[in-house]
Amino acid sequence: MDNISSKTNVPPAAFLGACERINSISRGDPIANQYNILGLGKVIISYIFPLDLNNFKLVFAIFDPLNHGPFKIRLLSPKSKEIMKFDIAVLSVEKGPVTETSNSGLSKPGDCLIMSKENTSWFIFIPEISNINPTVEEPGCYRVVLTKDERDLCIGELIFAYAKAPLFSEPQIAAIRSNPLAYKKVLITIKCNVCQDQIRAYAGLEKDGKEEARGVVWYGDLPETQKCKCGKAEFKFKYIRENLHALLGKVFTNKPEVSFTKLYEIAVLEEISKKLSALLNSEPEEEVLQKFIQENPILLEQFSPKEIFYKAPILTKNKTDIVIRNQKNELLLIELEKTNTLLLKKRRWHSSAISTCY
Ligand SMILES: [Zn+2]
């Protein structure tokens, strides 16, 4: 009996999209596998290109795999350059368990084996791409193509979109400084796989002479393009040069090509805590405490700031000590007062909304 796809010209496989997180739960029989998928979509927005695809998963649905025999799935750039390729073989579950891909004649990175049963309908297929190391050089609309018997069939598209990040304002920098988990510096290495020639660049809350002495280039000083020593690779720095700072203030766990330096080491936090305690015991003037907090904005981290303003004017007459716009976009006004200051004056509220007493 013919399968439905050959009768109706429906492609035998569909590209469902890329996702950031996936968890496969095995329940014995492959047919019973479950997937928890987060963020499935056909548009990947990135601040940085070249973009390493290792952190993404591509999700496909294949109709009745046993009917198709071996085929390839390829991701092609807008200029038809091959970004990645999977050679796919299908084996019947009834033929017994296969533990090694070499049993099926597949052994290269990108080789995939699908275990399927007769007469199954749509089969979810998520190939392992981390061993291929695919990299997307530029934003654009990329095609997902199924190749079988020398014929190409487009089964979907994946759009890579570039988001330009604005430079940080002073209040945003103050907010990043207040976050103990934020990173003050990001280093990126671009390498030619042939001659191993590499260029290292960094972005930070400010320039760092030590990095430049080590030959690491400030991201804004990168050239538009540069050829490697062997001439086979041309590094394109347009997006890194515009946007590397966008990665600051974030927490990444799985980006081996990008390394971060933590803004606050634990010893430094202990030191700040001791100094604050000593300062409070000395009954300081308000201005001294304000200056200390301004120099150590980690003390404001508990308010989850997105932006921090110091001595911001309220209406025309007053200034508040600290104003915070938090992650929920609420405005917090902080007044620093001694504990013996009355918060109520002549039956009217004191000008502060929140008072931090010391
Ligand atoms: Zn090279």
Residues whose N, C-alpha, C, O or C-beta is under 5 A from the ligand:
A	BS01	ZN	C192 V194 C195 Q196 D197 C228 K229 C230 G231 K232 A233
